[in-house]
């Protein structure tokens, strides 16, 4: 039996991964948006969204299903090897089919004729993602390895962006480097996989045993991709590439924060699957309650802060040309809490207990809501309309999941001190709001605002003796003490 790694350590490592995955495009965006301008960024964003659709079919739900499958098989190297080989074979078969359709689409669809080079370069990520088997490392809870590998690849790619992206026409180079940053780690994964699995055939293969759950996860991925990428595609087709660039600026901060807020749920999936597999339901429920408490503790202040300081944030990240992104950014902020909750309910509770069909129904409802509202609102309201559709879609997903978990909902949501958290936001807002009246540089305003807002929020929670805040403070104090000793 493999030794279990600390959830706290996994969480920190996954936060680092999430931050690097989100910060790389944010940091490069600070530079690239000013070089490529809304039109160039719009071309890149449209291409990335297009490739995401093809990648979704190539992966066939395996990135999510594979984590659970690897977690359940991790105590036997032979069974883990067999499982990995089977899932990789399914992936490669789907890759062949997807690339065939992809090249046919490039030849037949007029809208895709103009940027073939960009689309082909970015499509390399489809194959590399399959070969990388990231789900294997997540299922084995190897988050420290994932963090170190990801950070190294991102730093190298970041340096290349600053060196090679010099003018507006370099959006193709930017697209290629973005793929390199995201997919270079897949090559490293393949090399190091022999530490956990064998590369020689072990026999007894049965691809069919995975097909039913894989197809359910694939349907989930389809519905999720619809309401996370459909807004960009519809903006590109119904409005313009500049509108896509504006909307993309509004989702940058949201994507960064969602990565941090959902990190705990991500690292808990393999452990939750392991607990359920061995019937340790008390540990499973305790972990779920704590994860939801963390989501509320982290999401509420982030929502409030960026609702207040959306203007300086857009100025800092994108420049004055992107100021129309302020309104859609504010509209998207409540999705931090909605996505945080659905990540725990769906990924940590429903998936380990083999209720992925319920997750499928919930995300399908979100996709339908998003499709209808986008069609109605984007023509008249552009990026703001797309943001409204996304917000409504996330709300629909949460409501559906609460309905499916109505028996467990009271248990997992019990003990969350909603009153204390909301009350702590009051001094935080009062301490920082006056900075919005100043005409200082965006960097200065955001730095001072963050220190005042989050300092007041954390201080208020500690004064009210909020248990999770006290636990985090004690853990940080202990880590600082160890660091001083060393």
RODO-2510 file (C-alpha; in nm, 4 decimals, decimal comma):
residues 486
     n   res          X          Y          Z
     1     x     0,0000     0,0000     0,0000
     2     x     0,1375     0,3385    -0,0991
     3     x     0,2060     0,5883     0,1758
     4     x    -0,0592     0,8615     0,1874
     5     x     0,0697     1,2143     0,1378
     6     x    -0,0486     1,5038     0,3551
     7     x    -0,3618     1,6742     0,2199
     8     x    -0,2155     2,0109     0,3292
     9     x     0,1037     1,9471     0,1332
    10     x    -0,0964     1,8369    -0,1705
    11     x    -0,3144     2,1449    -0,1421
    12     x    -0,0156     2,3810    -0,1313
    13     x     0,1448     2,2051    -0,4277
    14     x    -0,1785     2,2160    -0,6269
    15     x    -0,2255     2,5851    -0,5443
    16     x     0,1226     2,6424    -0,6879
    17     x     0,0226     2,4496    -1,0008
    18     x    -0,3064     2,6391    -1,0307
    19     x    -0,1331     2,9720    -0,9749
    20     x     0,1335     2,8949    -1,2349
    21     x    -0,1278     2,7746    -1,4845
    22     x    -0,3271     3,0933    -1,4310
    23     x    -0,0406     3,3369    -1,3716
    24     x     0,1508     3,2358    -1,6841
    25     x    -0,1253     3,3594    -1,9162
    26     x    -0,1889     3,6574    -1,6863
    27     x     0,1770     3,7665    -1,6762
    28     x     0,2238     3,7054    -2,0471
    29     x    -0,1074     3,8793    -2,1041
    30     x     0,0234     4,1928    -1,9298
    31     x     0,2884     4,2028    -2,1976
    32     x     0,1133     4,0448    -2,4977
    33     x    -0,2120     4,2453    -2,4720
    34     x    -0,0152     4,5659    -2,5206
    35     x     0,1700     4,4181    -2,8206
    36     x    -0,1057     4,2192    -2,9913
    37     x    -0,3941     4,4558    -2,8981
    38     x    -0,7605     4,3382    -2,8817
    39     x    -0,7651     4,2008    -3,2371
    40     x    -0,4505     3,9905    -3,2001
    41     x    -0,5525     3,8633    -2,8579
    42     x    -0,8968     3,7878    -3,0010
    43     x    -0,7434     3,5679    -3,2737
    44     x    -0,5399     3,3773    -3,0162
    45     x    -0,8374     3,3377    -2,7802
    46     x    -1,0635     3,2157    -3,0609
    47     x    -0,7997     2,9605    -3,1661
    48     x    -0,7543     2,8385    -2,8075
    49     x    -1,1303     2,7982    -2,7685
    50     x    -1,1543     2,6086    -3,0995
    51     x    -0,8728     2,3681    -3,0031
    52     x    -1,0393     2,3138    -2,6641
    53     x    -1,3400     2,1659    -2,8444
    54     x    -1,1296     1,9192    -3,0445
    55     x    -0,9235     1,8354    -2,7358
    56     x    -1,2414     1,7586    -2,5431
    57     x    -1,3318     1,4858    -2,7951
    58     x    -0,9766     1,3496    -2,8037
    59     x    -0,9584     1,3201    -2,4235
    60     x    -1,3039     1,1571    -2,4012
    61     x    -1,3457     1,2286    -2,0294
    62     x    -1,0278     1,0381    -1,9359
    63     x    -0,8569     1,3317    -1,7526
    64     x    -1,1364     1,3190    -1,4914
    65     x    -1,2135     0,9451    -1,4934
    66     x    -0,8444     0,8526    -1,4947
    67     x    -0,7828     1,0212    -1,1570
    68     x    -1,0444     0,7991    -0,9929
    69     x    -0,9304     0,4865    -1,1789
    70     x    -0,5628     0,5415    -1,0869
    71     x    -0,6517     0,6137    -0,7216
    72     x    -0,8389     0,2835    -0,6941
    73     x    -0,5608     0,0810    -0,8605
    74     x    -0,2634     0,2486    -0,6950
    75     x    -0,1877    -0,0326    -0,4474
    76     x    -0,1022    -0,2774    -0,7316
    77     x     0,1652    -0,1832    -0,9872
    78     x     0,0405    -0,4454    -1,2336
    79     x    -0,3223    -0,3307    -1,2162
    80     x    -0,2158     0,0336    -1,2318
    81     x    -0,0043    -0,0431    -1,5415
    82     x    -0,2941    -0,2259    -1,7054
    83     x    -0,5323     0,0612    -1,6308
    84     x    -0,2869     0,3219    -1,7645
    85     x    -0,2233     0,1237    -2,0847
    86     x    -0,5961     0,0808    -2,1480
    87     x    -0,6768     0,4477    -2,0996
    88     x    -0,3813     0,5553    -2,3131
    89     x    -0,4950     0,3236    -2,5950
    90     x    -0,8446     0,4740    -2,5839
    91     x    -0,6900     0,8229    -2,5929
    92     x    -0,4708     0,7495    -2,8946
    93     x    -0,7584     0,5957    -3,0933
    94     x    -0,9647     0,9078    -3,0274
    95     x    -0,6709     1,1312    -3,1207
    96     x    -0,6503     0,9722    -3,4648
    97     x    -1,0222     1,0295    -3,5254
    98     x    -1,0139     1,3870    -3,3953
    99     x    -0,7143     1,4929    -3,6054
   100     x    -0,8898     1,3580    -3,9155
   101     x    -1,1974     1,5722    -3,8445
   102     x    -0,9774     1,8688    -3,7495
   103     x    -0,7927     1,8787    -4,0834
   104     x    -1,1168     1,8262    -4,2755
   105     x    -1,2652     2,1242    -4,0882
   106     x    -0,9650     2,3425    -4,1733
   107     x    -1,0183     2,2639    -4,5405
   108     x    -1,3973     2,2948    -4,5513
   109     x    -1,5008     2,5737    -4,3102
   110     x    -1,4488     2,9251    -4,4589
   111     x    -1,4215     3,0899    -4,1143
   112     x    -1,1125     2,8744    -4,0425
   113     x    -0,9269     2,9453    -4,3676
   114     x    -0,7446     3,2593    -4,2574
   115     x    -0,5450     3,1321    -3,9590
   116     x    -0,4561     2,7721    -4,0486
   117     x    -0,0977     2,8045    -3,9270
   118     x    -0,2112     2,9227    -3,5828
   119     x    -0,4701     2,6451    -3,5513
   120     x    -0,2272     2,3700    -3,6571
   121     x     0,0458     2,4839    -3,4172
   122     x    -0,1963     2,5011    -3,1258
   123     x    -0,3462     2,1600    -3,2120
   124     x    -0,0195     1,9903    -3,1062
   125     x    -0,1470     2,0216    -2,7491
   126     x    -0,4187     1,7633    -2,8255
   127     x    -0,1699     1,4782    -2,8739
   128     x     0,0722     1,5901    -2,6025
   129     x    -0,2053     1,6109    -2,3435
   130     x    -0,2979     1,2482    -2,4126
   131     x     0,0606     1,1243    -2,3926
   132     x     0,1238     1,3171    -2,0711
   133     x    -0,1228     1,1119    -1,8618
   134     x    -0,1593     1,3895    -1,6039
   135     x    -0,4441     1,1917    -1,4471
   136     x    -0,1952     0,9191    -1,3456
   137     x     0,0090     1,1577    -1,1313
   138     x    -0,3022     1,3148    -0,9795
   139     x    -0,4481     0,9748    -0,8971
   140     x    -0,1241     0,8871    -0,7161
   141     x    -0,1296     1,2286    -0,5401
   142     x     0,2097     1,3293    -0,6804
   143     x     0,1357     1,7004    -0,6542
   144     x     0,4872     1,7995    -0,5476
   145     x     0,6267     1,6537    -0,8717
   146     x     0,3488     1,8206    -1,0735
   147     x     0,4218     2,1575    -0,9096
   148     x     0,7991     2,1538    -0,9674
   149     x     0,7672     2,0317    -1,3265
   150     x     0,4966     2,2842    -1,4109
   151     x     0,6834     2,5803    -1,2641
   152     x     1,0034     2,5003    -1,4561
   153     x     0,8198     2,4660    -1,7892
   154     x     0,6219     2,7857    -1,7319
   155     x     0,9295     2,9944    -1,6430
   156     x     1,1105     2,8832    -1,9605
   157     x     0,8045     2,9587    -2,1769
   158     x     0,7576     3,2984    -2,0076
   159     x     1,1133     3,4005    -2,0937
   160     x     1,0558     3,2962    -2,4561
   161     x     0,7395     3,5094    -2,4799
   162     x     0,9316     3,8218    -2,3785
   163     x     1,2088     3,7372    -2,6228
   164     x     1,0010     3,6441    -2,9274
   165     x     0,6705     3,8343    -2,9171
   166     x     0,7610     4,1819    -3,0417
   167     x     0,4841     4,3088    -3,2736
   168     x     0,1116     4,2763    -3,3434
   169     x     0,1609     4,0061    -3,6070
   170     x     0,3324     3,7751    -3,3551
   171     x     0,0047     3,6263    -3,2292
   172     x     0,1012     3,2964    -3,4005
   173     x     0,4267     3,2869    -3,2025
   174     x     0,2321     3,3669    -2,8852
   175     x    -0,0060     3,0782    -2,9574
   176     x     0,2811     2,8349    -3,0125
   177     x     0,4531     2,9406    -2,6898
   178     x     0,1284     2,9067    -2,4945
   179     x     0,1005     2,5483    -2,6187
   180     x     0,4635     2,4849    -2,5257
   181     x     0,4041     2,6158    -2,1728
   182     x     0,0981     2,3966    -2,1256
   183     x     0,2208     2,0824    -2,2995
   184     x     0,5983     2,0585    -2,2486
   185     x     0,5310     1,8966    -1,9114
   186     x     0,3491     1,6150    -2,0931
   187     x     0,6794     1,5000    -2,2445
   188     x     0,8370     1,4988    -1,8969
   189     x     0,5383     1,3017    -1,7649
   190     x     0,5846     1,0320    -2,0261
   191     x     0,9539     0,9930    -1,9424
   192     x     0,8963     0,9652    -1,5662
   193     x     0,5870     0,7430    -1,5894
   194     x     0,8054     0,4281    -1,5727
   195     x     0,8557     0,5019    -1,2026
   196     x     0,4914     0,4058    -1,1427
   197     x     0,3924     0,1846    -1,4377
   198     x     0,5622    -0,0544    -1,6780
   199     x     0,5848     0,0170    -2,0501
   200     x     0,5765    -0,3493    -2,1531
   201     x     0,2387    -0,5150    -2,2174
   202     x     0,0941    -0,6876    -1,9103
   203     x    -0,1950    -0,8653    -2,0863
   204     x    -0,5538    -0,9012    -1,9779
   205     x    -0,6543    -0,5743    -2,1421
   206     x    -1,0204    -0,4787    -2,1606
   207     x    -1,0949    -0,1370    -2,3058
   208     x    -1,4678    -0,1997    -2,2782
   209     x    -1,4640    -0,2019    -1,8961
   210     x    -1,3818     0,1682    -1,9026
   211     x    -1,6173     0,2767    -2,1783
   212     x    -1,9369     0,3289    -1,9780
   213     x    -1,7856     0,5592    -1,7097
   214     x    -1,5541     0,7242    -1,9640
   215     x    -1,8502     0,8152    -2,1859
   216     x    -2,0359     0,9617    -1,8873
   217     x    -1,7302     1,1713    -1,7997
   218     x    -1,7014     1,2672    -2,1665
   219     x    -2,0609     1,3867    -2,1702
   220     x    -1,9796     1,5904    -1,8572
   221     x    -1,6762     1,7388    -2,0325
   222     x    -1,8907     1,8224    -2,3367
   223     x    -2,1474     2,0074    -2,1308
   224     x    -1,8784     2,1851    -1,9264
   225     x    -1,6902     2,2876    -2,2409
   226     x    -2,0133     2,4231    -2,3869
   227     x    -2,0778     2,6677    -2,1062
   228     x    -1,7105     2,7556    -2,0498
   229     x    -1,6095     2,8019    -2,4160
   230     x    -1,9350     2,8630    -2,5991
   231     x    -1,9431     3,2291    -2,4990
   232     x    -1,6069     3,2912    -2,6695
   233     x    -1,7043     3,1063    -2,9870
   234     x    -2,0432     3,2804    -3,0069
   235     x    -1,8811     3,6197    -2,9522
   236     x    -1,6349     3,5415    -3,2321
   237     x    -1,9060     3,4385    -3,4751
   238     x    -2,1783     3,6875    -3,3726
   239     x    -1,9693     3,9964    -3,2929
   240     x    -1,5969     4,0442    -3,3631
   241     x    -1,2478     3,9360    -3,2588
   242     x    -1,2104     4,2638    -3,0682
   243     x    -1,5180     4,1728    -2,8593
   244     x    -1,3568     3,8359    -2,7876
   245     x    -1,0436     4,0185    -2,6709
   246     x    -1,2495     4,2413    -2,4375
   247     x    -1,4343     3,9445    -2,2907
   248     x    -1,1111     3,7507    -2,2482
   249     x    -0,9726     4,0384    -2,0411
   250     x    -1,2753     4,0129    -1,8096
   251     x    -1,2247     3,6420    -1,7363
   252     x    -0,8503     3,6545    -1,6620
   253     x    -0,8825     3,7291    -1,2909
   254     x    -1,1754     3,4902    -1,2550
   255     x    -0,9707     3,2055    -1,4042
   256     x    -0,6801     3,2744    -1,1682
   257     x    -0,8998     3,2816    -0,8578
   258     x    -1,1065     2,9786    -0,9589
   259     x    -0,7839     2,7794    -0,9872
   260     x    -0,6911     2,8582    -0,6268
   261     x    -1,0409     2,8111    -0,4848
   262     x    -1,0908     2,4733    -0,6536
   263     x    -0,7417     2,3443    -0,5715
   264     x    -0,8513     2,1803    -0,2479
   265     x    -1,1306     1,9894    -0,4193
   266     x    -0,8910     1,8742    -0,6914
   267     x    -0,6359     1,7271    -0,4516
   268     x    -0,9123     1,5632    -0,2477
   269     x    -1,0615     1,3674    -0,5400
   270     x    -0,8098     1,0778    -0,5323
   271     x    -0,8221     1,0650    -0,1500
   272     x    -1,2035     1,0784    -0,1511
   273     x    -1,2171     0,7974    -0,4105
   274     x    -0,9789     0,5955    -0,1925
   275     x    -1,1932     0,6502     0,1204
   276     x    -1,5131     0,5493    -0,0606
   277     x    -1,3444     0,2435    -0,2142
   278     x    -1,2513     0,1209     0,1353
   279     x    -1,5772     0,2268     0,3051
   280     x    -1,4312     0,5077     0,5196
   281     x    -1,7391     0,7295     0,4862
   282     x    -1,6867     0,9283     0,8087
   283     x    -1,3478     1,0457     0,6804
   284     x    -1,5084     1,1184     0,3441
   285     x    -1,7841     1,3416     0,4891
   286     x    -1,5468     1,5186     0,7281
   287     x    -1,3182     1,6062     0,4393
   288     x    -1,6107     1,7322     0,2276
   289     x    -1,7376     1,9639     0,5033
   290     x    -1,3941     2,1139     0,5540
   291     x    -1,3489     2,1690     0,1801
   292     x    -1,6790     2,3588     0,1516
   293     x    -1,5873     2,5721     0,4503
   294     x    -1,2619     2,6656     0,2779
   295     x    -1,4490     2,7581    -0,0416
   296     x    -1,6701     3,0076     0,1443
   297     x    -1,3768     3,1433     0,3456
   298     x    -1,1726     3,2116     0,0298
   299     x    -1,4367     3,2926    -0,2335
   300     x    -1,6389     3,5574    -0,0474
   301     x    -1,3525     3,8065     0,0063
   302     x    -1,2163     3,7522    -0,3470
   303     x    -1,5604     3,8246    -0,4927
   304     x    -1,6005     4,1414    -0,2879
   305     x    -1,2477     4,2703    -0,3517
   306     x    -1,2598     4,2413    -0,7301
   307     x    -1,6137     4,3757    -0,7511
   308     x    -1,4824     4,6923    -0,5832
   309     x    -1,1475     4,7101    -0,7653
   310     x    -1,2402     4,5794    -1,1118
   311     x    -1,1335     4,9060    -1,2788
   312     x    -0,7726     4,9185    -1,1528
   313     x    -0,7396     4,5436    -1,2161
   314     x    -0,8322     4,5748    -1,5845
   315     x    -0,6034     4,8779    -1,6224
   316     x    -0,3137     4,6852    -1,4715
   317     x    -0,3659     4,3608    -1,6626
   318     x    -0,4733     4,4901    -2,0015
   319     x    -0,4449     4,8664    -2,0364
   320     x    -0,6978     5,1446    -2,1025
   321     x    -0,8080     4,9946    -2,4375
   322     x    -0,9731     4,7131    -2,2412
   323     x    -1,1744     4,9240    -1,9933
   324     x    -1,5059     4,7983    -2,1448
   325     x    -1,4133     4,4677    -1,9751
   326     x    -1,4854     4,6135    -1,6281
   327     x    -1,8622     4,5527    -1,6454
   328     x    -1,8436     4,1857    -1,7574
   329     x    -1,5673     4,1211    -1,5022
   330     x    -1,7927     4,2406    -1,2196
   331     x    -2,0747     4,0267    -1,3553
   332     x    -1,8498     3,7188    -1,3437
   333     x    -1,7207     3,7585    -0,9870
   334     x    -2,0084     3,5712    -0,8120
   335     x    -1,9154     3,2658    -1,0165
   336     x    -1,6149     3,2195    -0,7843
   337     x    -1,8425     3,0977    -0,5059
   338     x    -2,0721     2,9059    -0,7419
   339     x    -1,7856     2,7198    -0,9100
   340     x    -1,6159     2,6543    -0,5768
   341     x    -1,9310     2,4881    -0,4409
   342     x    -2,0048     2,2848    -0,7546
   343     x    -1,6442     2,1665    -0,7660
   344     x    -1,6776     2,0186    -0,4163
   345     x    -2,0299     1,8813    -0,4631
   346     x    -1,9644     1,7381    -0,8073
   347     x    -1,5986     1,6386    -0,8170
   348     x    -1,5368     1,5476    -0,4522
   349     x    -1,8743     1,4070    -0,3480
   350     x    -2,0645     1,2819    -0,6550
   351     x    -1,7740     1,1430    -0,8609
   352     x    -1,6125     0,9301    -0,5847
   353     x    -1,9578     0,7861    -0,4983
   354     x    -2,0181     0,6885    -0,8650
   355     x    -2,2867     0,9505    -0,9241
   356     x    -2,1191     1,1150    -1,2211
   357     x    -2,4500     1,0931    -1,4099
   358     x    -2,5893     1,3518    -1,1674
   359     x    -2,2915     1,5768    -1,2436
   360     x    -2,3638     1,5254    -1,6131
   361     x    -2,7257     1,6341    -1,5752
   362     x    -2,6245     1,9426    -1,3787
   363     x    -2,3618     2,0627    -1,6273
   364     x    -2,5995     1,9850    -1,9154
   365     x    -2,8531     2,2172    -1,7534
   366     x    -2,5834     2,4843    -1,7262
   367     x    -2,4881     2,4394    -2,0919
   368     x    -2,8508     2,4766    -2,2029
   369     x    -2,8976     2,7935    -1,9968
   370     x    -2,5718     2,9362    -2,1334
   371     x    -2,6651     2,8590    -2,4940
   372     x    -3,0080     3,0218    -2,4690
   373     x    -2,8912     3,3358    -2,2878
   374     x    -2,5879     3,3814    -2,5132
   375     x    -2,8078     3,3629    -2,8218
   376     x    -3,0440     3,6225    -2,6740
   377     x    -2,7939     3,8616    -2,5132
   378     x    -2,4670     3,8576    -2,7114
   379     x    -2,6048     4,0328    -3,0238
   380     x    -2,7207     4,3318    -2,8179
   381     x    -2,4873     4,3353    -2,5159
   382     x    -2,1672     4,1684    -2,6437
   383     x    -1,9263     4,0732    -2,3613
   384     x    -2,1731     4,1756    -2,0881
   385     x    -2,4328     3,9420    -2,2398
   386     x    -2,1801     3,6562    -2,2450
   387     x    -2,0964     3,7224    -1,8773
   388     x    -2,4654     3,7117    -1,7804
   389     x    -2,5006     3,3789    -1,9608
   390     x    -2,2003     3,2342    -1,7763
   391     x    -2,3265     3,3526    -1,4361
   392     x    -2,6723     3,2053    -1,4971
   393     x    -2,5185     2,8786    -1,6191
   394     x    -2,3082     2,8366    -1,3036
   395     x    -2,6131     2,9104    -1,0866
   396     x    -2,8132     2,6442    -1,2743
   397     x    -2,5368     2,3863    -1,2200
   398     x    -2,5297     2,4538    -0,8440
   399     x    -2,9085     2,4365    -0,8062
   400     x    -2,9216     2,1033    -0,9890
   401     x    -2,6435     1,9555    -0,7748
   402     x    -2,8107     2,0724    -0,4550
   403     x    -3,1265     1,8968    -0,5714
   404     x    -2,9422     1,5689    -0,6348
   405     x    -2,7607     1,5964    -0,2992
   406     x    -3,0627     1,7133    -0,0999
   407     x    -3,0151     1,4280     0,1524
   408     x    -2,6461     1,5039     0,2105
   409     x    -2,6567     1,8814     0,1600
   410     x    -2,7516     1,9582     0,5192
   411     x    -2,4603     1,7482     0,6450
   412     x    -2,1913     1,8938     0,4196
   413     x    -2,3076     2,2557     0,4549
   414     x    -2,3494     2,2349     0,8323
   415     x    -2,1165     2,4340     1,0529
   416     x    -2,0211     2,6986     0,7956
   417     x    -2,0214     3,0341     0,9827
   418     x    -2,1868     3,2388     0,7098
   419     x    -2,2610     3,5265     0,9477
   420     x    -1,9011     3,5645     1,0644
   421     x    -1,7661     3,5583     0,7092
   422     x    -2,0135     3,8179     0,5830
   423     x    -1,9565     4,0354     0,8897
   424     x    -1,5796     4,0226     0,8325
   425     x    -1,6319     4,1705     0,4848
   426     x    -1,7704     4,4943     0,6315
   427     x    -1,4476     4,6290     0,7909
   428     x    -1,2537     4,4986     0,4902
   429     x    -1,4645     4,7049     0,2489
   430     x    -1,4645     5,0132     0,4727
   431     x    -1,0851     5,0042     0,5113
   432     x    -1,0164     4,9909     0,1373
   433     x    -1,3062     5,1480    -0,0552
   434     x    -1,1674     5,5037    -0,0296
   435     x    -0,8792     5,4016    -0,2574
   436     x    -1,1218     5,3873    -0,5530
   437     x    -1,1537     5,7670    -0,5291
   438     x    -0,7819     5,8243    -0,5916
   439     x    -0,6077     5,8655    -0,9266
   440     x    -0,2905     5,6818    -0,8306
   441     x    -0,1267     5,4162    -1,0453
   442     x    -0,3216     5,0875    -1,0588
   443     x    -0,0302     4,8922    -0,9076
   444     x    -0,0191     5,1185    -0,5990
   445     x    -0,3976     5,1152    -0,5536
   446     x    -0,4248     4,7367    -0,5823
   447     x    -0,1274     4,6705    -0,3540
   448     x    -0,2596     4,8997    -0,0788
   449     x    -0,6166     4,7784    -0,1261
   450     x    -0,5176     4,4116    -0,1036
   451     x    -0,3164     4,4696     0,2149
   452     x    -0,5990     4,6656     0,3812
   453     x    -0,8885     4,4517     0,2581
   454     x    -0,7512     4,1028     0,3220
   455     x    -0,5706     4,2129     0,6379
   456     x    -0,8964     4,3477     0,7822
   457     x    -1,0895     4,0393     0,6674
   458     x    -0,8418     3,7951     0,8199
   459     x    -0,8090     4,0009     1,1389
   460     x    -1,1870     4,0149     1,1839
   461     x    -1,2175     3,6370     1,1439
   462     x    -0,9440     3,5787     1,4005
   463     x    -1,1088     3,8187     1,6453
   464     x    -1,4363     3,6275     1,6024
   465     x    -1,2450     3,2999     1,6593
   466     x    -1,3473     3,1437     1,3276
   467     x    -1,2076     2,7852     1,3554
   468     x    -1,0696     2,7395     1,0028
   469     x    -0,9061     3,0846     1,0098
   470     x    -0,7474     2,9956     1,3450
   471     x    -0,6264     2,6639     1,2014
   472     x    -0,4716     2,8351     0,8988
   473     x    -0,3047     3,0972     1,1199
   474     x    -0,1640     2,8275     1,3520
   475     x    -0,0346     2,6272     1,0559
   476     x     0,1340     2,9348     0,9058
   477     x     0,2893     3,0193     1,2429
   478     x     0,4215     2,6650     1,2719
   479     x     0,5656     2,6740     0,9196
   480     x     0,7372     3,0073     0,9950
   481     x     0,8855     2,8628     1,3132
   482     x     1,0246     2,5627     1,1213
   483     x     1,1650     2,7903     0,8528
   484     x     1,3462     3,0033     1,1129
   485     x     1,4951     2,6911     1,2721
   486     x     1,6276     2,5683     0,9409
***
